[in-house]
Amino acid sequence: MRLDKASFTIFDVETTGLYPYSGDRICEIGAMRVGFRNRRLKKFHSLIDPERPISYGAYSVNGITEDMVRGQPTIDDILPSFLNFINGSVLVAYNAGFDLGFIEFALGRDKDILKDYYIIDALQLARRLFPDLARYSLGAVTQSLGIRPEGEHRALSDAFMTWKVFEKELKLLVCDGVKDVEDIAYITTRKRSPIKKVKDYKTRLIEEAIREQKKLNIVYRSVWNNQITERTITPKEIQKGYDRSYVIAYCHLKNGERNFRLDCILEARPHK
């Protein structure tokens, strides 16, 4: 399936605990449906009565109380409309195995419905595309990528944050020529994925900018404080060190020459 023809459902569930086969259940679903390049945004959200207590551990994370869900629709009430919402789309979640595990359990004998869907785990992609991050929780990755938090830790806000991470992941993949959903599935499931190809697009852009003496816009993660900044640079050369490469460039933000670790340049694009 071509990326430019696909629509994506980015979803998240909040639960009463961690283990569906030990009695934990879904207490909230949030989802966003978007087309390639952010077209046709639609939202889906519902609190769900899990018909059982919410553990203190779950409450301490999502802030959902039993009073909030009492009298809300049950998962059996919500699943038909959720399945209608995701119909024909590519499913995207952060740590997808957790969310899908609860949905599969709720579907019971109908869980094979999910076999008809492409499923992308934005967490696995983050580990492949941003290999130098210290932590890979959704909050840590969004902070490292310079994405501003969106609301509290709830299903719809987490779905939104997952979309913003996935959007950056898609940009990296598309810049390297990835055109099909199947190619993303290959990258996230292969132990030896062609990830160096994904990173090479930055080198190609930088080398072209050096030859043509052009500016680049980059997103850079500092090795000193892990902060993300957007900068405009004029690259001069690439120096290869013992275990990593550096870009020597004039930084228009700092008005001077700086060294940038190539692996800390998260995005690069021509300056317009």
VEXDREN-2710 file (C-alpha; in Angstrom, 1 decimal):
% VEXDREN-2710
k/r/px/py/pz
1/MET/0.0/0.0/0.0
2/ARG/1.4/3.4/-1.0
3/LEU/1.9/5.9/1.8
4/ASP/0.3/8.7/-0.1
5/LYS/-2.8/6.6/-0.5
6/ALA/-3.0/5.3/3.1
7/SER/-4.9/6.7/6.0
8/PHE/-3.6/6.1/9.5
9/THR/-5.4/5.5/12.8
10/ILE/-3.2/6.5/15.7
11/PHE/-4.7/5.1/18.9
12/ASP/-4.1/4.6/22.6
13/VAL/-5.9/2.8/25.4
14/GLU/-5.9/3.4/29.1
15/THR/-6.5/0.4/31.3
16/THR/-7.2/-0.7/34.8
17/GLY/-3.8/-2.5/35.0
18/LEU/-1.2/-4.1/32.9
19/TYR/-2.5/-7.7/32.2
20/PRO/-5.7/-8.4/30.3
21/TYR/-5.4/-12.1/31.0
22/SER/-5.3/-11.5/34.7
23/GLY/-8.5/-9.5/34.7
24/ASP/-7.4/-5.9/33.7
25/ARG/-9.7/-4.1/31.2
26/ILE/-9.8/-1.0/29.0
27/CYS/-11.2/2.1/30.6
28/GLU/-10.6/4.6/27.9
29/ILE/-9.9/4.6/24.1
30/GLY/-8.6/7.6/22.1
31/ALA/-7.8/7.7/18.4
32/MET/-7.1/10.0/15.6
33/ARG/-7.5/9.2/11.9
34/VAL/-5.4/11.1/9.5
35/GLY/-4.4/10.9/5.8
36/PHE/-0.9/11.1/4.5
37/ARG/0.6/14.6/5.2
38/ASN/-2.0/15.4/7.9
39/ARG/-5.2/15.3/5.7
40/ARG/-8.7/14.5/7.0
41/LEU/-8.2/14.7/10.7
42/LYS/-11.0/12.9/12.7
43/LYS/-11.1/11.9/16.4
44/PHE/-12.6/9.1/18.4
45/HIS/-12.8/9.1/22.2
46/SER/-14.7/7.3/24.9
47/LEU/-14.4/6.5/28.6
48/ILE/-15.4/2.9/29.2
49/ASP/-16.8/1.3/32.3
50/PRO/-14.4/-1.7/32.9
51/GLU/-16.9/-3.2/35.4
52/ARG/-14.1/-3.8/37.8
53/PRO/-11.8/-1.7/40.0
54/ILE/-9.0/0.5/38.6
55/SER/-5.7/-0.3/40.2
56/TYR/-3.8/2.4/42.1
57/GLY/-0.9/2.0/39.7
58/ALA/-3.1/2.7/36.7
59/TYR/-4.7/5.6/38.4
60/SER/-1.3/7.1/39.3
61/VAL/-0.5/7.1/35.6
62/ASN/-3.7/8.2/33.9
63/GLY/-5.7/9.8/36.7
64/ILE/-8.8/8.0/35.7
65/THR/-11.0/7.3/38.8
66/GLU/-13.8/4.7/39.2
67/ASP/-16.3/7.6/39.5
68/MET/-15.3/8.8/36.1
69/VAL/-16.0/5.5/34.4
70/ARG/-19.0/4.3/36.4
71/GLY/-22.1/4.3/34.1
72/GLN/-20.1/4.9/30.9
73/PRO/-20.5/2.5/27.9
74/THR/-18.9/-0.9/28.3
75/ILE/-16.2/-2.2/25.9
76/ASP/-18.9/-4.3/24.1
77/ASP/-20.8/-1.1/23.5
78/ILE/-17.8/0.8/22.1
79/LEU/-16.0/-1.8/20.0
80/PRO/-18.5/-1.7/17.0
81/SER/-18.1/2.0/16.6
82/PHE/-14.3/1.8/17.1
83/LEU/-14.0/-0.9/14.5
84/ASN/-16.0/1.3/12.1
85/PHE/-13.7/4.2/12.8
86/ILE/-10.5/2.3/12.0
87/ASN/-11.9/0.4/9.0
88/GLY/-9.6/0.5/6.0
89/SER/-6.8/2.3/7.8
90/VAL/-3.2/1.5/8.9
91/LEU/-3.0/1.2/12.7
92/VAL/-0.3/3.1/14.6
93/ALA/0.4/2.9/18.3
94/TYR/3.2/3.5/20.7
95/ASN/4.2/0.1/22.1
96/ALA/1.5/-1.4/20.0
97/GLY/1.7/-4.8/21.5
98/PHE/0.3/-3.5/24.8
99/ASP/-2.7/-1.7/23.3
100/LEU/-3.5/-4.4/20.8
101/GLY/-3.3/-7.1/23.5
102/PHE/-6.2/-5.4/25.3
103/ILE/-8.2/-4.9/22.2
104/GLU/-7.7/-8.5/21.0
105/PHE/-8.8/-9.8/24.4
106/ALA/-11.9/-7.6/24.2
107/LEU/-12.7/-8.9/20.8
108/GLY/-12.5/-12.5/22.0
109/ARG/-13.3/-14.9/19.2
110/ASP/-13.4/-12.0/16.7
111/LYS/-9.8/-11.0/17.3
112/ASP/-8.8/-12.3/13.9
113/ILE/-10.4/-9.1/12.5
114/LEU/-7.1/-7.4/13.3
115/LYS/-5.1/-9.7/11.0
116/ASP/-6.5/-7.6/8.1
117/TYR/-4.7/-4.5/9.2
118/TYR/-1.2/-3.2/8.8
119/ILE/0.1/-2.3/12.3
120/ILE/3.0/0.0/12.9
121/ASP/4.7/0.4/16.3
122/ALA/6.0/3.9/16.6
123/LEU/8.1/2.8/19.6
124/GLN/10.0/0.3/17.5
125/LEU/10.5/2.9/14.8
126/ALA/11.8/5.4/17.3
127/ARG/14.4/2.9/18.5
128/ARG/15.6/2.3/14.9
129/LEU/15.5/5.9/13.7
130/PHE/16.7/7.7/16.8
131/PRO/19.2/5.1/18.2
132/ASP/21.1/7.5/20.6
133/LEU/18.2/8.6/22.8
134/ALA/18.7/7.7/26.5
135/ARG/15.1/6.6/27.1
136/TYR/12.2/5.6/24.8
137/SER/9.1/6.3/26.8
138/LEU/6.6/8.4/24.9
139/GLY/7.3/11.4/27.1
140/ALA/11.1/11.1/26.8
141/VAL/11.0/10.7/23.0
142/THR/8.6/13.7/22.5
143/GLN/10.8/15.8/24.8
144/SER/14.0/14.8/22.9
145/LEU/12.3/15.6/19.5
146/GLY/11.1/19.0/20.7
147/ILE/7.4/18.1/20.7
148/ARG/5.4/20.1/23.2
149/PRO/3.2/18.0/25.6
150/GLU/-0.5/17.9/24.7
151/GLY/-2.7/17.6/27.8
152/GLU/-2.5/15.0/30.6
153/HIS/-1.5/11.4/30.2
154/ARG/-4.8/10.2/28.7
155/ALA/-5.8/8.2/25.7
156/LEU/-6.6/11.0/23.2
157/SER/-3.6/13.2/24.2
158/ASP/-1.2/10.2/24.1
159/ALA/-2.6/9.3/20.6
160/PHE/-1.9/12.9/19.5
161/MET/1.6/12.8/20.9
162/THR/2.2/9.4/19.1
163/TRP/1.0/11.0/15.9
164/LYS/3.6/13.9/16.3
165/VAL/6.4/11.3/16.8
166/PHE/5.2/9.2/13.9
167/GLU/5.0/12.3/11.7
168/LYS/8.7/12.9/12.3
169/GLU/9.4/9.3/11.7
170/LEU/7.5/9.4/8.4
171/LYS/9.5/12.5/7.3
172/LEU/12.8/10.6/7.8
173/LEU/11.5/7.5/5.9
174/VAL/10.0/9.5/3.0
175/CYS/13.2/11.5/2.6
176/ASP/15.0/8.2/2.0
177/GLY/12.6/7.1/-0.6
178/VAL/10.3/4.9/1.4
179/LYS/6.9/4.9/-0.4
180/ASP/5.0/1.9/0.9
181/VAL/3.5/0.8/4.2
182/GLU/5.1/-2.6/3.7
183/ASP/8.6/-1.0/3.8
184/ILE/7.9/0.4/7.2
185/ALA/6.7/-2.9/8.5
186/TYR/10.0/-4.4/7.2
187/ILE/12.1/-1.8/9.0
188/THR/10.3/-2.4/12.3
189/THR/10.3/-6.2/12.2
190/ARG/13.7/-7.1/10.8
191/LYS/16.5/-7.6/13.3
192/ARG/18.9/-6.2/10.7
193/SER/16.9/-3.4/9.2
194/PRO/18.2/-1.1/6.4
195/ILE/18.3/1.7/8.9
196/LYS/21.6/3.1/7.7
197/LYS/19.9/4.0/4.5
198/VAL/17.4/6.1/6.4
199/LYS/20.2/8.0/8.1
200/ASP/22.2/8.4/4.8
201/TYR/19.8/11.0/3.5
202/LYS/21.2/13.6/5.9
203/THR/24.7/12.9/4.7
204/ARG/23.6/13.3/1.1
205/LEU/21.9/16.6/1.8
206/ILE/24.9/17.9/3.7
207/GLU/27.4/16.9/1.0
208/GLU/25.2/18.6/-1.6
209/ALA/25.0/21.7/0.5
210/ILE/28.8/21.8/0.9
211/ARG/29.3/21.4/-2.9
212/GLU/26.8/24.1/-3.7
213/GLN/27.5/26.3/-0.6
214/LYS/23.9/26.3/0.4
215/LYS/22.2/26.6/3.7
216/LEU/20.3/23.7/5.5
217/ASN/17.7/23.8/8.2
218/ILE/18.3/21.1/10.8
219/VAL/16.8/19.8/14.0
220/TYR/19.6/19.2/16.5
221/ARG/19.8/17.4/19.8
222/SER/22.5/18.6/22.1
223/VAL/24.8/16.0/23.5
224/TRP/25.3/18.2/26.6
225/ASN/21.7/18.8/27.8
226/ASN/19.6/16.7/25.4
227/GLN/17.7/19.8/24.3
228/ILE/16.3/20.1/20.8
229/THR/16.8/23.2/18.7
230/GLU/16.0/24.2/15.1
231/ARG/18.9/25.8/13.4
232/THR/20.0/27.1/10.0
233/ILE/23.6/26.1/9.1
234/THR/26.0/26.5/6.2
235/PRO/28.0/23.2/6.1
236/LYS/31.7/23.4/5.3
237/GLU/32.9/19.8/5.7
238/ILE/32.3/16.5/7.2
239/GLN/35.0/15.1/9.5
240/LYS/35.0/11.4/10.4
241/GLY/36.3/10.7/13.9
242/TYR/37.2/7.4/15.5
243/ASP/33.6/6.3/16.3
244/ARG/31.4/9.1/14.9
245/SER/31.3/11.9/12.3
246/TYR/31.0/15.6/12.7
247/VAL/29.7/18.4/10.5
248/ILE/31.7/21.6/10.6
249/ALA/29.3/24.4/9.7
250/TYR/28.6/28.1/10.2
251/CYS/25.7/28.2/12.6
252/HIS/23.4/31.2/11.9
253/LEU/21.7/30.8/15.3
254/LYS/25.0/31.3/17.1
255/ASN/26.7/33.5/14.4
256/GLY/29.8/31.4/14.4
257/GLU/31.4/28.1/13.3
258/ARG/30.3/25.1/15.2
259/ASN/30.8/21.3/15.2
260/PHE/27.6/19.2/15.0
261/ARG/27.6/15.4/15.6
262/LEU/26.0/13.9/12.5
263/ASP/24.1/11.3/14.6
264/CYS/22.5/14.1/16.7
265/ILE/21.1/15.8/13.6
266/LEU/17.5/14.5/13.8
267/GLU/16.2/16.2/10.7
268/ALA/17.7/18.0/7.7
269/ARG/16.1/19.8/4.9
270/PRO/17.1/22.5/2.3
271/HIS/16.8/26.1/3.5
272/LYS/14.2/28.1/1.6
END
